[in-house]
Amino acid sequence: MNTPFYVLMRVLPKNCFSQVFGVFTRLKIPFISAKARDWFARYYQLNMDEAELPLQDYPNIASLFIRHLKEGERPIAKASVVSPVDGKLSQTGCFEENSTEMIQAKSKNYTLASLIRDEKLAKSFEGGAWATIYLAPFNYHRIHSPVTGSLVSAHYIPGTLWPVNKGSVNRIEGLFAINERIVSRIAMENGAEILVVKVGATNVGRIVLSYKEDWISNSTSLARSSSRLDWEPSEAISFEKGQEIARFEMGSTVILVANKALRSQNPELFKDYLDKDLLLGQSLCPLVL
């Protein structure tokens, strides 16, 4: 059913609109920016008790959206894989051999190859597992490493910026594979690997990497002329579990993809968490705290 909203979204230049909206959120206009900030906090019922600073110390919506938490607010579990964000785990599953099909919503599937635009890399994750975590506007929006490991590569994949709310997920075919996204590939010990796929959304749509700050999605810092931009660090970059690796400036969704080795080491990975709210640092391995 094409509601007026989705008809509008189809014709709206979503990336350009999001860039303009992003400029508005970053403005520091006396009185107006503070009022917009206060409205945002009230409308989305932000939990400011856990924020690093009081509400009035954030000059605009943008700074409030990427707020840090107070030290110790998110303890990191002892499990080998933890949630990289606050959010809701909306879908999860395991890859069959010779398949990397993933579930977006009921009757709507897509493939890992379409998500990362790399058939060879996708094939190396056959037999693994995946989980989709949706971040609501009220959530903390910094993204942390779900594991302890080393960065293998990063991949920027240009795209559009549909909303990623439940209505869009149920309606738009291949939503996560057509929206703007950045992938971080992290290697652990004993052949285990995980992909942290950060998916942008309407309204700003910017993904900023902590380890490569010149990469900002939906901005002039990244060329949109190719289907994918790849980067490998010239020097080793290591992450501790729970270390910040990126942030959303409005948005969105994180998709975790574990390879077969990581799934073998954690057979119950992602299980029992479907439709549950998660906190950064929470174990994604059942029975491990």
Helices and strands as residue ranges (DSSP letters): H 4-11, H 14-26, H 32-43, G 48-50, G 55-57, H 61-65, E 87-94, E 101-105, E 108-111, H 112-116, H 119-123, E 129-134, E 142-144, E 149-157, H 166-171, H 175-178, E 181-187, E 193-199, E 206-209, E 229-231, E 238-239, E 244-249, E 253-258, H 260-265, E 277-278
